[in-house]
Amino acid sequence: MPSRKCFCPVTHVIFDCDGTLMDSEVIYLRAVQEILDRFGITYNTTDHTHHLGMPVDTFSQAIVQEMNLPIKKEEFLEIFQSLSNRYLANVPLLPGVKDLILHLHEYRIPFCIATSSGRELFKLKAKPHKDIMLAFHHVVCGDDPQLPIGRGKPKPDIFLLAASRFNPPADPKKCLIFEDSPAGLRGGMESGSQVVFIPQPHVTKEQRKGATLVLKSMTEFKPELFGLPAFGNCSKFEFG
């Protein structure tokens, strides 16, 4: 259960997408294993932990090198994206996500997404949730032209860029980041923001170090810990 300790108040919220808002990491794991099956290689959740949150280009390079695959990074990436596009068309939101988004929107707390996914892949995942996506102030993707090549997570650049695009720009120290990956956690910490970490079960204790708060699910989050309005008993409206 989360601590009752009060943390520093925040004014803005930045969400990662895969594994934080959407239950997509299991789909990526499935896609990688389907590729590696061709070479008789097993790819498990522990392996996947090391690649969570990486930009897809970096991720593809890492898989090809670490698994010693007899194909080039570009070929792996093409196959991986094709499989991902097929499986991600109906990816669900994770528990507690919709309630928190509606709550923040109701109280006019600005929030956005900072995802390592490319814009086209993000649009595919977001399509079934277009009503909820309307509530986000903006989305920064891993292929954003203002994000320097090689500066994806665990570098802080994507979070700093996301904070700068609020109107007016937000102080990163006043932003609360939600992440599920060790790479995202490190990037969020380096940006100067507080990080609520909701890791996959196989993420190690060592990989959770430095998080402001560690939760098992978004359903455990208490906004008042960070100076945000607490959940009330009023019924939530729907977008549409």
Buried (B, 14 or more C-beta within 10 A) or exposed (E): EEEEEEBEEBBBBBBBBBBBBBBBBBBBBEBBBBBBEEEEBEBEEEBBBBBBBBBBBBBBBBBBEEBEBEBEBEBBBEBBBEBBBEBBEEBEBBEBBBBBBBBBBBEEBBBBBBBBBBBEBBBBBBEBBEEBBEBBBBBBBBBBEEBEEEBBBBBBBBBBBBBEBBEEEBBBEBBBBBBBBBBBBBBBBBBBBBBBBBBBEEBEEEBEEEBBBBBEEBEBBBBEBBBBEEBEEEEEEEBE
